[in-house]
């Protein structure tokens, strides 16, 4: 198949970024930084995230396995966390995820993957036990219980991708269904409402906590995981009803502006009492809290429920963001989380899911905008907000392909 000019430009830009990230010693000349999300086993900011880029390039024939192996070895260096802080973005689960993408075509990684899988299953079971105890006490969930980055939506996304028919996958899905069931003291708030601020900690500005619509830390990731399970299996009892409960809440707060539908990133108790939203609560169209993530979750839910109106509305929301210069101006960053790469890739996923030609037509201008931004700036190497993630989005647009297991599982987009 002949490559189009936009695809060639995207792939060339991805190649330039990947070449700059080929050697860990050149990326970090003073050695790997320690602490925060720059730890080697951090998917967001460490060697794990850069390894994912090179693994994906090798899998699609646009990179070499020696480079991928160098970065994977760097990610696996040192003690690997399987403690309470382990999650899809850090520790054994993060390493299991990237290793599973490599082991798909390289048998050499199967033994280490088996060990990482076992550790991830243990982490997941511990987290599930704590979550069920919390629900038994009719308490509200902490953010780290169910969100994508720290919690069980992220672990569920991994298990559903890695071994969909495993007992641990069914157990996580059953928990996600239970998460949506009303609590005895609901007070009109959804059962996933948190008593904390969006930071995950209590704050005076959020005396009644908040409800989170986002993909990184909110209910959209849960909606995506449950929808994928219903679409492709295995769906546990109550999955469709759980999806419908989430959609009922998101539908209630969906806003229909002249430029297209949108959902808030979060709500306070005071805002729910007003029964209306001010337009300034519209988040920028990013993956983490904006339409890039929330609309993709809605599209998956519509497909899972056989609801063409929901699919259409979700795709129109993405299309509106792509066509609105004011919305695009809110994304000066280049990365997957907060920037253009996240919108580009989510839009690509949305378009390819149903073959939407209108969204597909808007991808080249956004890719051009992104390429111009990366060519005119210096960028952190990391996956979530930096060059590695940007390269992955451009690489996927350029190749038109993201093989199974999907690299964007960690974004709950596939």
Number of C-alpha atoms within 10 A of each C-alpha: 3 6 12 10 11 16 21 17 20 24 24 17 23 26 19 12 23 23 12 14 24 20 15 18 11 11 15 12 10 8 10 16 15 10 10 10 17 18 19 30 29 27 31 28 25 27 30 31 30 34 31 27 28 30 29 26 25 19 20 16 10 15 19 15 18 13 20 24 17 16 26 26 15 19 27 18 12 10 9 18 19 19 14 12 14 23 30 28 28 25 28 29 30 28 31 24 29 25 26 24 22 27 18 14 13 13 10 10 17 16 11 15 22 14 13 23 22 14 20 29 20 15 21 25 15 13 20 22 11 12 21 14 11 15 19 10 10 15 17 20 19 18 24 17 20 27 25 30 26 21 23 27 35 29 32 30 30 26 25 25 21 18 12 19 14 12 12 21 26 21 16 23 28 19 21 25 22 18 21 20 17 17 20 11 11 14 9 10 16 18 23 25 22 24 21 22 21 20 9 15 13 15 14 9 10 17 14 17 22 23 25 24 25 28 33 23 28 27 25 30 32 31 29 28 30 31 26 24 24 20 16 11 14 18 20 18 12 15 23 18 14 22 25 18 18 22 21 12 13 19 14 11 18 15 18 12 11 7 14 18 20 29 24 25 22 19 19 18 15 12 13 15 9 9 9 11 16 10 11 7 13 18 19 23 28 30 30 27 26 26 33 31 29 33 29 31 31 28 25 27 29 22 20 22 18 12 13 13 12 20 24 14 19 27 25 19 25 28 25 20 24 23 16 12 10 11 17 19 12 15 19 13 20 26 29 28 27 23 25 30 31 29 31 28 26 28 28 21 21 27 21 15 14 12 12 16 10 12 21 16 13 16 22 18 14 18 24 14 15 24 22 13 16 19 12 8 8 10 18 13 23 24 27 25 22 26 27 29 29 33 32 29 27 27 30 23 25 22 16 14 12 19 13 13 19 14 22 16 18 24 23 28 26 23
